[in-house]
Amino acid sequence: MGKLCKEFLSGVKPAALKPLGVCVALVFVFALTENACVHAQDSDVQAPEQAMGAPDESQAERAEFVKEIRRVENLNKKYTQEIEDIRSLLADKDADYQKRMQDLEDKLAAQQDESSKKEVAQEQSQQTTQELESKTNEMLAKGGDMDPQDQKFREELAKAHYNMGNIYFQRGEYQRAVVEYYQAVDLTPNDPDTHYNLAFVSGEYLGDQETALKHYQWYLYLKPDAPDISAVKEKIIEAKFSLRSKVDSPLDKSDGNFNLTR
C-alpha cells in the first residue's frame, strides 16, 4: 500500500499546486490515495478466489478424459473378443469344409476304383462268357454223334445246354434261354437247378405260370432240403393263384393235380 501511495505521489508535479491551496490539495491527494489502496486490496482478495476455481475445472476435465479412455478401452476389449470369436468360427468352418472336401475326394476315389473294378469284372465276364459259349457250341455240335447210352456224355451235353441257357438269360433272350433249359432237362431230368432256372425264367419273364408251377414242384421234389424252400413255396402259391384267376385254367380241369413229367 505504501508503495502504491509513493508511486502515485511521485507522479504529481509539485509545480501544479498553488501556495494558497496546499491544504485542499493535500486532502484531495490523500483521498485519492486511500481509494487506490482500497481498490488494490479488493483486487488482491478476488485473485485468489479466481485461482481457486481453476483447479476444480481442470480436475473435472481430467476426470471426463479418464472416463472416455476407460470407455474406449472397454470397446476395444469387446471388439477384440468379437474378432477372436469370428476367427474361431471361421477356423471351425474351414476345418469342416476341409473335412467335407476330403470325404468327397475319398468317395470319388472309391467310386472310380469301384467303377474300374466293375469294368474289369465285366470285361472278364464277357471273355468268360465268350469262351464258355464257344466251348458250349463245340459240345453241342457233337450232340448228333452222341451215344444214347453214354451217360457221361449226356451229362456234359446237358451242362452245355444249361450254360447256353444262362448265357441267353444274361443277354435278355429269355425265350431262347427256356429252350436251352428244356433241352438240359430232357438230358438230365434229375438236375434240380435246371428245373429251377426253367421255372424262374418261365414265370418271371415269360408269364408262363403253368411251366413255372410244374418245374418249381420238380425242384422241391428233387431237392426237399433246399435252402430257398420257403421262397419257392411262395412262388408255387403265386403261380397257382395266377392260374386260378384264368377262366380256362388247367387247375380247373385237373383239380390242381399236375403231371410232373414232360
Buried (B, 14 or more C-beta within 10 A) or exposed (E): EEEEBEEBEEEEEEEEBEEEEEEEBEEEBEEBBEEBBEEEEEEEEEEEEEEEEEEEEEEEEEEEEEEEEEEEEEEEEEEEEEEEEEEEEEEEEEEEEEEEEEEEEEEEEEEEEEEEEEEEEEEEEEEEBEEBBEEBEEBBEEBEEEEEEEEEBBBBBBBBBBBBBBBBBEEEBBEBBBBBBBBBBEBBBEBBBBBBBBBBBBBEBBEBBBBBBBBBBBBBEBBEEBEEEEEBEEBBEBBBEBBEEEEEBBBEEEEEEEEEEE
